[in-house]
Amino acid sequence: MASELKVNHREKAYSLLEADAGKILRLIKVQMDNLTMPQCPLYEEVLDTQMFGLSREIDFAIRLGLVDEQDGKELIDSLERELSALHEASTRK
């Protein structure tokens, strides 16, 4: 029972982190489509703030033992790749 509960907490923690990463991606997409260009300081500030917040969430989950360090790193890396592709696509417009 205790190990099953721990697995559920780990799955839930990772799921919440994935959801937060998805929110950042959607926020940046909306910002790029409607508000600002990637070279705008506001865009960079929002992106930096959101990515910092997510990295702190991941660090906290790792310290609690809810997320493996490698999984957390892969989540950040994946989001950074998606954001980079989005940035490149917008600058080609």
N, C-alpha and C positions, 0 to 999 in steps of 0.2 A: 504493500500500500504506500509506504513512504517513498520508495523509488518511483512508483507510478506517479505520485503527486509531483515529485521533482521533475520528471520528464514533462508533465503537463505545464509546469511553470517555465521550463526551458523553452518548450514549443511556443508558449504564449509570449514570452519575452522576445524571442526571435521574430515572431509574427508581428508584434507591435513595432519593432525596429524596422522591419520591412515596410510596414505601413507608413512610418514616418519618412523613410527614404522615398517612397512613392509620392508622398505629399510634397516633398522638396522638389522632385522632378516636375510634378504638375504645376507647382507655384512658379518655377523658373520658365516652364513652357508658356504659361499665361503671361508672365512678365515680358518674355521675348516677343510673343505674338502681338501684344496689345500696348505695352507701356514703354519699354526702353530697349535700347540696343545693348549688346554684350559689353561694349566699351564704356558704357555709362557707369559712373561711380555708384549710383544707387543699385544697379544690377549687381555689381561686384560686392557691395556691402551686404545685400540680402543673401547672396550666395555664400559668402564667407560666414555670415552669422548662422545660417541654417546648417551648413556643413559642420561648423564648430559644435553647435548644439547636438547634432546627431553623433558626432564622435565622442562627446561627453556621455551621452546616453549609452553608447556601446561600451565605453570604458567602465561605466558603472555596472552594467549587466555582466561584463566579464569579471569584475571584482567580486560580484555576488555569486559567481559560478553558474550563472544562468545562460551564458553564451560562451562558446569556445572562442579563444582569441583569433584563431584562423578564420572562423565564420564571420566574426565582426570585421576583420580586415577585408575579407572578400566582399562583404556587403558595401563597405565604403568604396572599395576599388570599382565595383560594378556600377555604383551610382556615379562615380567620377567619370567612368568611360561613357555612360549614357549622357551625362551633361556635356562632355567634350564633343560627342557626336552631334548633339543638339546645337551646341555653339557653332560648330563647323557648318552645319546645315543652314543656320540663320545668317552666317556671314557670306554664304554663297548666293543668297537671295538678291 
